[in-house]
Amino acid sequence: MTLHLPDAHGTLRAYEPRTEPLATTPGAPFTSRTVFSAAHVVADPYADTTPDSPAAVDWDATLAFRRHLWSHGLGVAEAMDTAQRGMGLDWAGAAELIRRSAAEAKAVGGRIACGVGTDQLTAATATLAEVRAAYEEQLALVEESGAQAILMASRALAATARGPEDYLEVYGHLLRQAAEPVILHWLGPMFDPALEGYWGSSDLDAATDTFLEVIAAHPDKVDGIKVSLLDAQREVDLRRRLPQGVRCYTGDDFNYPELIAGDEQGFSHALLGIFDPLGPLAAEAVRVLDTGNTDGFRALLDPTVELSRHLFQAPTRFYKTGVVLLAWLAGHQSHFTMVGGLQSARSLPHFARAYELADGLGLFPDPKLAEDRMRTLLHLYGVTP
């Protein structure tokens, strides 16, 4: 049956939904790349809450989605930006998420890495000592859970640091005490405006030098870096300057196929929010890459870039809304609500285009369910045939 989808100009256009999903099957972990999906959280739709209240999470649905990702061989990057960390999910909620997901990973043999930040600091200002202590508290919890640690960029450190030397001091302190090698995360201001000037400079070349100085001082404590700057050439240049044995995990949701495929001088692994909705298809593509078939990998993954660029369009930080929409349409959760009320952060034309692009890729296991749910959403907004 035809759906009438609104465009950005308020014009309805006819769309014929796909009838068959893409054929994908669960499988073992990959051999050529390490791949994490940053996973979203499922809100409890029955909780009596407000956007500024602590997050009410549907733990059963949240953990079921992680089992879905693990079943396809993907690792889970937990309590990251995609989980609305700092955008609806506070530290108390993130800590519970880390504990539960790490236990689930242990039970099913899934790979997991968890975000370590400073978001328990709620005051407008903090001292460097307080930033260090906040990082230490979170690092201890992640290590105690048995998960790998991802040292995330800190809003508090960005606000407090006087220059590169403060970043070198804080990160050096944390890396010296880390029990196992960690992943360092450089999240650009397009994802979080509060992180402007991270590593002590708004000049990205100067910031890159400081970032590399941190790694060079502790190469045995850095498993890899996750770069989310949406600049493919900058990532490639940075990747080529890393010490031997330190991996680059792309966080570039605009250019991931070419970065993962790599070139004659190397490649990126992946830690991506877009691999939340793309999980099964992304896994299928990486398995093709495992056979050495780069062209086949690109043939599967390149067509997904239009959807990713749509979901991550400015303001990029609201990409989570599209991710959760697609999880609902795909049947991974029974509702389209989000912690913090963030389901309101994108427009109906944005939703319509996301549905159209995802449906065209065959991402919905049950296309008829996705069509029915999209029709319900359209009716809710007042769209009638």
DRENGUKOL-366490 format. One line per 2 residues: number of its first residue (from 1); for each residue x, y, z of N, C-alpha, C. Coordinates in pm, whole numbers, m for minus. Layout:
! residues N
NUM = X Y Z X Y Z X Y Z  ...
//
This chain:
! residues 385
1 = 85 m119 0 0 0 0 88 124 0  43 227 m66 119 351 m79 116 431 51
3 = 233 482 90 240 578 200 260 717 140  202 817 204 221 954 161 312 1023 262
5 = 436 1050 219 538 1103 307 560 1252 281  565 1333 387 587 1477 369 734 1509 346
7 = 762 1605 258 898 1651 242 919 1781 320  1037 1840 309 1072 1958 388 987 2079 351
9 = 919 2074 237 835 2186 193 688 2164 225  658 2054 296 520 2026 333 440 1958 224
11 = 507 1913 119 439 1845 9 438 1695 35  324 1632 16 314 1487 31 349 1420 m102
13 = 428 1314 m92 463 1238 m212 439 1091 m184  403 1020 m289 370 878 m275 498 795 m265
15 = 496 696 m176 608 605 m161 554 462 m149  612 373 m226 572 232 m222 672 155 m135
17 = 632 111 m16 726 42 74 777 m89 14  897 m123 55 958 m250 17 882 m364 83
19 = 880 m478 19 807 m592 76 898 m699 134  1027 m697 97 1120 m799 146 1239 m734 214
21 = 1279 m787 330 1399 m732 397 1526 m784 332  1638 m720 364 1768 m770 323 1797 m900 398
23 = 1848 m999 329 1876 m1127 392 2010 m1120 466  2006 m1126 598 2127 m1130 679 2112 m1238 785
25 = 2222 m1293 828 2217 m1398 930 2319 m1368 1039  2288 m1403 1165 2386 m1386 1272 2513 m1465 1243
27 = 2622 m1424 1304 2748 m1493 1277 2853 m1463 1382  2968 m1521 1363 3079 m1509 1458 3146 m1373 1447
29 = 3227 m1336 1545 3304 m1211 1537 3392 m1207 1414  3438 m1089 1380 3511 m1066 1256 3660 m1094 1275
31 = 3729 m1111 1163 3872 m1142 1168 3960 m1028 1119  3907 m942 1031 3991 m838 972 3980 m703 1041
33 = 3871 m680 1112 3847 m552 1178 3783 m576 1315  3809 m486 1408 3737 m483 1535 3627 m379 1520
35 = 3503 m420 1543 3389 m333 1513 3296 m325 1633  3275 m204 1681 3179 m178 1788 3061 m98 1733
37 = 2944 m131 1782 2828 m45 1762 2801 28 1892  2796 161 1886 2751 238 2002 2599 224 2007
39 = 2547 173 2118 2407 133 2124 2321 234 2201  2195 247 2157 2100 338 2222 2034 270 2342
41 = 1972 349 2426 1893 296 2537 1745 308 2503  1667 216 2556 1522 216 2535 1456 275 2660
43 = 1380 381 2639 1311 445 2751 1194 360 2799  1157 378 2925 1035 318 2980 919 410 2945
45 = 830 370 2852 726 462 2806 617 486 2909  613 403 3013 506 417 3113 550 497 3235
47 = 675 538 3237 725 614 3353 664 754 3353  625 798 3471 572 934 3489 692 1026 3513
49 = 745 1083 3406 870 1157 3416 865 1282 3330  969 1361 3336 980 1485 3258 1117 1488 3192
51 = 1138 1578 3093 1267 1580 3024 1387 1604 3115  1369 1672 3226 1483 1699 3313 1489 1606 3435
53 = 1407 1502 3434 1412 1402 3542 1517 1296 3510  1561 1220 3610 1650 1108 3582 1587 1013 3481
55 = 1669 952 3398 1618 865 3292 1546 745 3349  1432 713 3288 1359 589 3320 1383 494 3203
57 = 1455 385 3227 1501 295 3121 1424 163 3128  1385 113 3011 1329 m21 2999 1448 m116 2986
59 = 1487 m175 3097 1610 m254 3099 1599 m379 3014  1483 m445 3013 1469 m568 2934 1487 m540 2786
61 = 1422 m435 2735 1434 m402 2593 1574 m351 2559  1634 m276 2651 1768 m223 2629 1870 m337 2616
63 = 1862 m434 2705 1957 m545 2701 1928 m639 2584  1801 m653 2548 1766 m736 2432 1828 m679 2305
65 = 1833 m547 2294 1892 m488 2176 2042 m516 2172  2108 m515 2284 2250 m548 2287 2273 m695 2248
67 = 2185 m783 2291 2199 m923 2249 2183 m936 2097  2095 m855 2040 2080 m852 1894 2212 m814 1827
69 = 2280 m712 1876 2407 m670 1817 2513 m778 1834  2524 m834 1954 2623 m939 1978 2598 m1060 1888
71 = 2472 m1091 1862 2440 m1209 1781 2494 m1198 1640  2516 m1076 1593 2571 m1055 1460 2723 m1038 1461
73 = 2785 m1057 1576 2931 m1049 1585 2986 m913 1618  2899 m816 1637 2943 m680 1670 2976 m668 1818
75 = 3075 m584 1851 3095 m545 1988 2998 m433 2024  2976 m412 2150 2889 m303 2197 2974 m199 2269
77 = 2963 m75 2224 3022 39 2293 2911 99 2379  2925 83 2508 2816 113 2601 2833 248 2669
79 = 2717 307 2703 2713 432 2778 2791 542 2709  2776 549 2578 2843 650 2497 2742 756 2455
81 = 2782 838 2359 2698 943 2307 2565 889 2255  2567 774 2186 2446 716 2129 2346 678 2237
83 = 2393 645 2354 2305 611 2467 2253 735 2538  2266 852 2470 2221 981 2523 2295 1020 2650
85 = 2421 981 2657 2505 1019 2770 2516 1171 2773  2470 1232 2880 2472 1377 2891 2360 1445 2816
87 = 2271 1368 2755 2155 1422 2685 2031 1341 2724  2011 1327 2854 1898 1250 2905 1940 1139 2998
89 = 2061 1085 2980 2112 980 3067 2222 1037 3154  2197 1046 3285 2296 1100 3377 2391 990 3423
91 = 2486 1025 3511 2586 929 3553 2523 813 3628  2424 837 3712 2361 728 3786 2300 627 3688
93 = 2232 678 3587 2174 589 3487 2280 519 3405  2387 590 3371 2495 530 3293 2566 421 3373
95 = 2585 444 3503 2651 344 3587 2569 215 3592  2438 229 3605 2350 111 3607 2355 41 3471
97 = 2356 119 3365 2364 62 3230 2493 m15 3211  2603 40 3257 2733 m28 3246 2731 m160 3323
99 = 2683 m156 3446 2681 m279 3527 2596 m387 3461  2478 m350 3416 2386 m449 3357 2439 m501 3223
101 = 2487 m413 3139 2534 m456 3007 2661 m540 3017  2751 m502 3109 2873 m581 3127 2841 m722 3175
103 = 2744 m734 3265 2703 m866 3312 2641 m946 3198  2561 m881 3116 2498 m948 3003 2604 m993 2902
105 = 2703 m907 2878 2811 m942 2786 2885 m1066 2834  2910 m1072 2964 2979 m1188 3021 2896 m1314 3003
107 = 2764 m1300 3018 2675 m1416 3008 2668 m1473 2867  2677 m1385 2766 2661 m1433 2628 2793 m1437 2552
109 = 2902 m1396 2615 3031 m1395 2548 3048 m1282 2449  2981 m1170 2474 2989 m1055 2384 3100 m960 2422
111 = 3154 m890 2324 3259 m791 2349 3193 m659 2390  3251 m593 2492 3193 m467 2539 3303 m372 2584
113 = 3284 m246 2552 3368 m138 2601 3275 m28 2650  3309 38 2759 3216 132 2822 3280 269 2841
115 = 3196 369 2829 3240 507 2840 3273 551 2980  3387 616 2994 3433 673 3121 3440 824 3103
117 = 3366 897 3183 3364 1042 3171 3366 1110 3306  3308 1230 3310 3307 1308 3434 3169 1369 3459
119 = 3064 1305 3405 2932 1367 3407 2863 1363 3543  2929 1308 3645 2874 1324 3780 2902 1463 3835
121 = 2990 1537 3768 3017 1677 3807 2908 1765 3749  2822 1818 3832 2707 1895 3783 2723 2045 3805
123 = 2823 2087 3881 2845 2230 3904 2898 2296 3777  2880 2425 3767 2923 2499 3647 3074 2495 3630
125 = 3146 2489 3740 3292 2486 3734 3345 2372 3821  3463 2324 3787 3528 2219 3866 3678 2242 3860
127 = 3748 2193 3960 3893 2201 3960 3949 2082 3883  4075 2090 3844 4138 1976 3778 4139 1854 3868
129 = 4157 1874 3997 4155 1762 4091 4019 1694 4092  3913 1773 4084 3778 1716 4082 3751 1642 3951
131 = 3804 1695 3841 3791 1625 3713 3862 1491 3718  3984 1490 3770 4059 1364 3783 3984 1264 3868
133 = 3931 1310 3981 3861 1220 4072 3735 1163 4007  3665 1245 3930 3543 1197 3863 3579 1090 3759
135 = 3681 1116 3682 3728 1016 3586 3767 886 3659  3840 900 3770 3886 782 3844 3769 698 3894
137 = 3666 764 3945 3548 692 3995 3485 609 3883  3471 670 3766 3406 599 3656 3496 490 3599
139 = 3626 517 3592 3719 415 3543 3717 293 3634  3710 315 3763 3707 203 3858 3582 119 3837
141 = 3468 183 3815 3344 107 3796 3350 24 3669  3399 82 3560 3407 8 3433 3503 m109 3447
143 = 3619 m87 3509 3715 m197 3524 3660 m306 3614  3589 m268 3721 3530 m366 3811 3422 m448 3740
145 = 3357 m390 3641 3252 m461 3568 3309 m562 3469  3439 m552 3440 3503 m643 3346 3502 m593 3203
147 = 3457 m470 3181 3453 m414 3046 3581 m337 3016  3608 m318 2888 3717 m231 2846 3672 m86 2865
149 = 3766 0 2899 3733 141 2924 3755 226 2799  3663 318 2776 3677 421 2674 3682 555 2746
151 = 3796 621 2743 3807 751 2808 3746 857 2717  3627 902 2754 3553 997 2673 3601 1140 2699
153 = 3572 1225 2602 3600 1367 2621 3510 1421 2731  3562 1512 2811 3493 1564 2929 3455 1710 2912
155 = 3328 1739 2928 3284 1879 2926 3350 1957 3039  3361 1893 3155 3421 1961 3271 3567 1994 3245
157 = 3640 1902 3182 3781 1929 3153 3793 2039 3048  3705 2037 2947 3708 2141 2845 3685 2279 2907
159 = 3599 2285 3009 3569 2413 3073 3677 2457 3169  3753 2362 3224 3849 2391 3330 3992 2408 3279
161 = 4029 2329 3180 4168 2327 3135 4213 2464 3084  4333 2502 3121 4390 2631 3078 4469 2618 2949
163 = 4503 2495 2912 4581 2475 2791 4618 2329 2776  4698 2294 2676 4735 2155 2649 4796 2083 2769
165 = 4871 2158 2851 4940 2093 2963 4843 2029 3060  4724 2088 3076 4626 2029 3168 4570 1898 3112
167 = 4552 1890 2983 4508 1764 2921 4615 1658 2936  4740 1697 2915 4850 1602 2929 4858 1549 3072
169 = 4836 1636 3168 4844 1595 3309 4730 1501 3345  4607 1537 3309 4490 1456 3348 4493 1320 3278
171 = 4514 1321 3147 4512 1193 3075 4633 1107 3113  4748 1169 3135 4864 1093 3178 4838 1024 3311
173 = 4776 1096 3404 4742 1040 3535 4651 919 3519  4548 931 3435 4452 822 3418 4515 702 3349
175 = 4596 726 3247 4657 614 3175 4757 539 3261  4827 609 3346 4922 541 3435 4852 443 3529
177 = 4730 474 3569 4663 387 3665 4565 290 3601  4540 302 3470 4449 209 3404 4505 67 3410
179 = 4419 m28 3444 4463 m167 3458 4491 m231 3322  4414 m193 3220 4427 m250 3086 4426 m136 2984
181 = 4477 m162 2864 4476 m57 2761 4335 m6 2733  4323 124 2715 4193 188 2697 4182 242 2554
183 = 4061 284 2521 4036 357 2397 4018 504 2433  4092 591 2366 4076 735 2385 3975 788 2283
185 = 3884 871 2329 3775 919 2243 3787 1069 2223  3798 1109 2096 3799 1251 2060 3667 1280 1989
187 = 3576 1343 2061 3444 1376 2008 3442 1523 1969  3410 1550 1845 3412 1687 1795 3294 1769 1842
189 = 3303 1902 1832 3198 1991 1880 3068 1980 1802  3070 1919 1682 2944 1898 1610 2855 1798 1684
191 = 2917 1711 1764 2842 1617 1846 2807 1678 1982  2893 1765 2032 2872 1828 2162 2943 1963 2162
193 = 2867 2073 2147 2929 2206 2139 3017 2240 2259  2990 2177 2375 3069 2205 2495 3213 2155 2484
195 = 3243 2077 2379 3377 2022 2363 3463 2102 2265  3418 2220 2229 3497 2308 2143 3633 2336 2208
197 = 3739 2327 2130 3873 2356 2181 3933 2244 2262  3883 2120 2245 3937 2010 2324 4084 1986 2289
199 = 4158 1933 2383 4303 1915 2378 4377 2048 2382  4303 2154 2423 4370 2280 2452 4375 2379 2339
201 = 4306 2349 2225 4312 2443 2114 4197 2419 2017  4144 2528 1960 4046 2517 1852 4113 2495 1718
203 = 4244 2508 1713 4322 2475 1595 4340 2322 1594  4277 2254 1499 4278 2108 1501 4417 2050 1482
205 = 4504 2120 1412 4642 2070 1398 4713 2071 1533  4697 2180 1608 4759 2189 1741 4696 2087 1835
207 = 4564 2073 1829 4495 1976 1914 4542 1834 1884  4562 1804 1755 4610 1672 1715 4748 1644 1772
209 = 4834 1743 1773 4968 1725 1828 4962 1690 1976  4874 1756 2050 4860 1726 2193 4804 1586 2213
211 = 4703 1551 2135 4643 1418 2142 4750 1311 2119  4832 1330 2018 4937 1234 1988 5044 1231 2096
213 = 5068 1344 2160 5165 1348 2269 5119 1263 2386  4989 1268 2416 4932 1183 2522 4957 1036 2491
215 = 4930 997 2366 4945 857 2326 5091 815 2327  5178 900 2274 5320 866 2266 5383 844 2403
217 = 5329 913 2504 5384 898 2639 5339 769 2707  5231 708 2656 5175 587 2720 5124 489 2615
219 = 5203 450 2516 5152 365 2408 5105 228 2456  5163 178 2566 5124 48 2617 4989 50 2687
221 = 4938 170 2718 4808 182 2785 4696 228 2691  4728 243 2563 4627 288 2466 4604 178 2364
223 = 4490 114 2373 4452 14 2273 4426 81 2139  4360 196 2145 4328 266 2022 4262 400 2050
225 = 4231 469 1941 4163 597 1952 4035 592 1870  3933 659 1919 3810 677 1842 3801 824 1802
227 = 3793 848 1673 3794 984 1621 3657 1016 1562  3591 1120 1616 3459 1160 1567 3464 1308 1529
229 = 3532 1335 1417 3546 1473 1371 3479 1496 1235  3426 1387 1174 3358 1393 1043 3449 1457 937
231 = 3576 1421 941 3676 1471 846 3765 1352 809  3735 1290 695 3802 1166 658 3953 1184 641
233 = 3996 1289 575 4138 1307 551 4213 1331 681  4152 1407 773 4218 1430 901 4234 1297 976
235 = 4132 1212 969 4144 1082 1036 4256 999 973  4263 997 842 4368 921 775 4506 973 815
237 = 4522 1104 815 4651 1163 853 4687 1128 997  4589 1132 1086 4612 1098 1226 4644 949 1241
239 = 4570 867 1168 4592 722 1172 4735 687 1135  4791 756 1038 4926 727 991 5034 773 1089
241 = 4996 855 1184 5093 904 1283 5087 828 1415  4999 731 1426 4986 657 1552 5105 565 1574
243 = 5145 545 1700 5251 448 1728 5210 307 1685  5307 225 1656 5281 87 1617 5196 17 1723
245 = 5091 m50 1680 5007 m126 1772 4887 m50 1826  4880 81 1806 4766 160 1851 4666 170 1735
247 = 4545 126 1759 4445 122 1652 4371 254 1639  4318 275 1521 4225 386 1498 4086 326 1477
249 = 3992 366 1563 3852 326 1548 3776 444 1489  3731 431 1366 3661 544 1308 3529 570 1381
251 = 3504 698 1405 3374 741 1455 3311 837 1356  3354 827 1229 3310 918 1124 3188 860 1056
253 = 3070 908 1095 2946 855 1043 2912 909 904  3003 987 846 2985 1037 709 3070 958 609
255 = 3183 904 654 3282 849 560 3332 710 601  3256 637 679 3303 511 737 3340 403 635
257 = 3270 386 521 3311 275 433 3455 287 383  3493 408 338 3628 424 285 3733 414 395
259 = 3698 459 516 3796 456 626 3817 314 677  3711 236 683 3724 97 726 3795 15 618
261 = 3760 39 492 3827 m32 382 3977 m3 383  4013 124 405 4152 162 417 4222 178 283
263 = 4354 190 291 4438 207 172 4567 128 191  4662 150 102 4785 72 107 4866 98 234
265 = 4833 205 308 4908 237 429 4834 203 558  4715 147 546 4644 110 668 4495 128 657
267 = 4426 104 769 4280 112 772 4234 148 911  4107 180 922 4046 206 1052 3958 89 1093
269 = 3957 60 1222 3855 m26 1280 3731 64 1297  3632 22 1372 3509 102 1378 3447 102 1517
271 = 3399 221 1555 3316 237 1674 3214 346 1636  3097 303 1592 3006 392 1522 2863 388 1576
273 = 2803 506 1588 2662 513 1623 2573 463 1511  2613 483 1386 2529 439 1275 2520 288 1268
275 = 2613 217 1331 2604 71 1331 2500 19 1430  2431 108 1500 2314 69 1579 2202 28 1484
277 = 2152 116 1395 2049 72 1301 2100 m16 1188  2230 m6 1155 2285 m83 1043 2341 m218 1087
279 = 2328 m255 1213 2398 m370 1268 2410 m493 1178  2300 m558 1142 2310 m679 1060 2373 m655 923
281 = 2338 m545 858 2395 m516 727 2544 m485 738  2581 m407 840 2723 m375 861 2802 m502 888
283 = 2746 m592 968 2814 m718 999 2834 m801 872  2731 m806 788 2742 m878 662 2855 m820 576
285 = 2864 m688 572 2967 m622 492 3107 m654 545  3125 m651 677 3258 m677 733 3298 m822 711
287 = 3203 m913 711 3236 m1053 682 3284 m1069 538  3227 m991 449 3276 m990 310 3419 m936 307
289 = 3445 m831 383 3579 m774 391 3677 m874 449  3631 m956 544 3717 m1059 603 3773 m1155 498
291 = 3702 m1172 388 3748 m1261 281 3847 m1192 187  3872 m1063 210 3960 m988 123 3889 m917 9
293 = 3756 m924 9 3677 m866 m100 3637 m723 m63  3727 m630 m88 3700 m490 m55 3589 m432 m141
295 = 3585 m469 m268 3479 m417 m356 3342 m464 m309  3332 m589 m267 3205 m641 m216 3163 m571 m88
297 = 3261 m543 m2 3234 m467 121 3178 m330 88  3243 m260 m5 3197 m126 m40 3060 m131 m108
299 = 3035 m235 m187 2906 m247 m255 2792 m261 m155  2818 m324 m43 2715 m337 61 2703 m212 146
301 = 2817 m151 182 2813 m44 280 2799 96 220  2851 117 102 2842 252 42 2698 303 31
303 = 2600 219 m7 2463 270 m19 2401 315 113  2464 280 226 2408 319 356 2448 461 397
305 = 2544 518 326 2598 648 368 2492 757 358  2405 751 258 2302 854 246 2212 856 369
307 = 2174 738 419 2095 732 541 2172 788 659  2299 750 672 2379 797 786 2394 949 783
309 = 2424 1003 667 2438 1149 657 2307 1220 688  2196 1156 653 2066 1215 687 2046 1215 838
311 = 2069 1102 904 2048 1094 1049 2141 1188 1124  2263 1206 1074 2365 1284 1143 2375 1428 1092
313 = 2277 1473 1015 2281 1610 965 2271 1707 1082  2317 1828 1063 2316 1929 1169 2172 1959 1213
315 = 2150 1981 1344 2245 1964 1455 2275 1815 1480  2400 1777 1458 2440 1637 1459 2406 1567 1589
317 = 2410 1639 1701 2388 1574 1831 2250 1511 1843  2156 1548 1754 2021 1491 1761 2006 1366 1674
319 = 2117 1309 1630 2107 1187 1549 2041 1073 1626  2048 1076 1759 1991 967 1838 1842 950 1812
321 = 1774 1061 1779 1630 1053 1754 1601 963 1634  1677 980 1527 1659 894 1411 1696 750 1438
323 = 1799 729 1519 1840 593 1555 1727 521 1628  1664 589 1723 1557 526 1800 1432 507 1714
325 = 1403 603 1626 1292 585 1532 1309 455 1455  1429 431 1401 1451 311 1321 1445 185 1405
327 = 1487 192 1531 1476 76 1620 1330 41 1643  1245 142 1657 1101 119 1675 1041 60 1546
329 = 1072 120 1433 1018 71 1307 1065 m72 1279  1186 m105 1322 1241 m239 1299 1187 m343 1397
331 = 1111 m300 1498 1054 m394 1594 1141 m426 1712  1249 m350 1733 1337 m375 1848 1281 m316 1977
333 = 1180 m231 1966 1113 m178 2084 969 m148 2044  883 m139 2144 739 m132 2117 687 10 2103
335 = 773 110 2112 728 249 2117 836 341 2064  797 464 2035 892 566 1991 892 679 2094
337 = 951 649 2209 977 751 2310 1123 739 2351  1179 848 2403 1320 850 2439 1339 915 2574
339 = 1446 879 2643 1476 947 2767 1502 1095 2735  1458 1180 2824 1472 1323 2801 1372 1380 2702
341 = 1277 1298 2656 1179 1346 2559 1239 1380 2424  1353 1319 2391 1427 1360 2272 1363 1313 2141
343 = 1254 1237 2151 1183 1201 2028 1126 1323 1956  1122 1436 2025 1072 1559 1964 1181 1640 1894
345 = 1305 1589 1892 1418 1669 1844 1431 1676 1693  1356 1595 1619 1358 1599 1474 1216 1616 1421
347 = 1205 1657 1296 1075 1687 1235 1015 1565 1166  886 1574 1134 821 1467 1060 885 1446 922
349 = 916 1551 845 986 1525 718 1119 1451 736  1189 1480 846 1314 1408 874 1284 1260 898
351 = 1181 1232 978 1142 1093 1004 1103 1022 875  1026 1093 792 978 1032 668 1094 991 577
353 = 1193 1079 566 1307 1048 481 1391 935 541  1406 934 673 1479 825 738 1412 692 711
355 = 1281 688 723 1206 564 694 1227 521 550  1214 615 458 1227 583 316 1364 526 283
357 = 1470 590 336 1606 544 309 1632 407 373  1588 389 498 1609 261 565 1531 149 497
359 = 1408 178 458 1327 79 389 1391 41 257  1444 139 184 1509 111 58 1631 20 72
361 = 1697 28 187 1813 m57 214 1773 m197 262  1645 m215 293 1600 m344 345 1633 m366 491
363 = 1645 m259 569 1689 m271 708 1582 m327 801  1456 m324 761 1350 m366 852 1323 m516 839
365 = 1341 m593 947 1317 m737 940 1175 m771 897  1080 m686 934 940 m704 896 893 m573 831
367 = 906 m563 699 870 m438 631 725 m396 654  635 m494 669 494 m459 692 476 m395 829
369 = 545 m445 930 539 m382 1062 592 m240 1055  704 m220 987 760 m85 973 663 7 901
371 = 601 m43 797 502 38 723 385 76 813  333 m20 888 219 8 976 255 111 1082
373 = 375 97 1138 417 192 1242 442 331 1183  497 336 1064 518 466 1000 383 530 968
375 = 288 449 928 154 502 899 91 559 1027  111 489 1138 60 538 1266 122 672 1302
377 = 254 685 1282 322 810 1312 270 923 1223  251 894 1096 196 995 1005 58 1041 1049
379 = m25 947 1089 m160 982 1135 m153 1066 1262  m60 1032 1350 m44 1108 1474 m12 1254 1445
381 = 62 1278 1338 98 1415 1298 m8 1481 1210  m117 1408 1184 m226 1467 1107 m221 1442 958
383 = m129 1352 914 m122 1320 773 m224 1212 740  m312 1239 646 m411 1141 603 m396 1120 453
385 = m427 999 404 m413 971 261 m494 1067 174
//
